Amino acid sequence: MSVSSADWDTLSMKLDNSIVDSTLFKSNDSLKEPSLSTAIDLNDYKIVQFLAKTKGGLINSNFRKKAWPLLLGVDMEKFHGLCASRYSVDWKSKPQHKDEDQVSLDVDRSFIYYAENGSDSVKTELKSKLNDLILRILRENPQLCYYQGYHDICSVFLVIFSNEMELCFQCVQNFTLLYLRDFMMPSINESIKILKLIPPLVQKVDAQIYNELLLGDIEPFYAISPLITLFSHNITSFSSISQIFDGILANGSLGIIIYYYISLLLSQKENIFQKISLMEEEDCFTKQDVIHDVLSKFILNIEKNTIEQSLEDCTKITKRAPLEKLLPFHQIQRNSVLRTSPLINDLDIKEIKDRLAFITEAILEDQVEGSKITDPSSKATRFSIKDALAKKQNQTLFKMSLTIGIIGLLLNIILKKNEAFQLQTPITQLWNTHSEIINIGIRPIRDLLPKFF
Amino acid sequence: MATRTPSRAYDSILKLLLVGDSGVGKSCLLLRFVEDKFNPSFITTIGIDFKIRTIEIDGKRIKLQVWDTAGQERFRTITTAYYRGATGIILVYDVTDERTFENVRNWFQTVHQHANEDTQLILVGNKNDEKDLRAVSSERGESLAQELGIPFLEASAKTNDNVDELFFKLAKIIQENNKSNENLNSNNGGINVNSRTESKGCC
């Protein structure tokens, strides 16, 4: 399939008007695929991040396998290097983690939604890998506490990275430290604090829902499972859950998950009202119970398309009601993921624009030369785009590659540092170190350089 | 007090709650009781939710609203908030897992801390079909129940052994308790839906 120059003209026009939004790639994966493929080849964090936010996210598992490590600051060169096995120091010989029995109970009940068509033997193998993955995360990060639902998140990574366990581990470890550590404190209280942001946020964006559903009166426990499993316990479609994970990685903040929840809630408003009045009529339970029931189950029945649309609509809410402005936000701990990596809406559009246009030009050149883009993942195509790009490579691009390289290096240094002291380090110290990693992930690298060099 | 339409299909509502260690089969007992299904790898319960089934005891239709809870200890902060509303609590352990049996005392204490004083408890040993794997004898179950002063049953969600019985037994005891309380208070007989405070909100 070739990319028509009309598409690129439209793209250029929109870029010129600074309307870089998700509509660009919505209906044209043939345009998105080569762009994504090139951006991944170039380790172009910002473009990958930008494309991950467009409708449909990172398209499929093949792209995710390459893009997620990039978005998580995993240094790919090490995996292509001589000695990948050096990483997997024998974790099995490390002391057991106190939560290992719980892990095994949950792993037994995993892969209910995903890999649903897999044979029994496939599932058995996945479960065994899932068990190893979680145990290794826990043994190598003994300060983290396992919670039921963490296994659901890990199972998404496993399906994506199926046969690349080492890479899977590195991704899950970074993901856990960057996004999930609040949920893995010794008590559930930090999770509850995050949960409590939901009612005031609903109040801001839709007062009717807030009032009718008595959200000021009932505990927001109806949302505990979507929150702490990032919907992987509630959304059965693998393509939808993958897109949600794309969105978290692209936004660089756990905060987006709260907005996704609200966005899905808004999309189901009428259904929810109807269901509640029906249940009240039939059952005569307390209204609070009925609301809890409906709110804890509504996500399970949402259509795939509606989920995609809600993810897209979410941007409007993030702009209208920042989490930091909500009253319960003051209760959130100093080193919470919500504080160390807040949701940032000010992507550098100008820079993205320049680079997208650059990729566009290269692809167009490719077309002119007659080598049509048939398979964006094929090596031949990627190399030809790369060659075209190489000709035009400017300094900005060089700087970006360097930046990504430095991010990887810094992450590695910090992770190693962490590995060295983790056995005797109190959790707060660990938290501080992790917040440095997050900062690297989301802030311009130049701000951090003086800190490390 | 508001009166519901005469077409109501039940005479009273009981709010029950299942508690016990993770993996003892709380959700499976509930699924068997409400939908008559069994799935050995039934999805983990995260947080708390409920299912409903209406049963008939002594000619009275009783709607059971049964809350199912996450077993992992860290979720207790959430689940204990629901203890107070329950008229009956089912303490479940797994007869093939000694530790879940030992933890019954902990659960019993937690229940006492958070539930109403008159909440009726019942002890249930699940998975009694697993003859070869049994680690806790019926006698030990029975004797612990006696010590705690609560009724006891062994059941199997898998083979549907004693599942209905346990819910019926608990509902019956609660109903009888209610009757004797009403007699004591010289209130008029019969259980009235509208007399239950937690049932009024939506009427």
Interface residues (C-beta under 8 A of the other chain):
Chain A: Q102 L105 D106 D108 R109 I112 C145 Y147 Q148 G149 H151 S187 I188 N189 I192 E219 F221 Y222 I224 S225 I228 T229 H233 E280 D283 C284 F285 T286 K287 Q288 D289 V290 H292 D293 S296 K297
Chain B: R4 R8 I13 S22 G23 S41 F42 I43 T44 I46 G47 I48 D49 F50 I52 K63 Q65 A70 G71 Q72 R74 F75 T77 I78 A81 V193 E198 S199 K200 G201 C202 C203
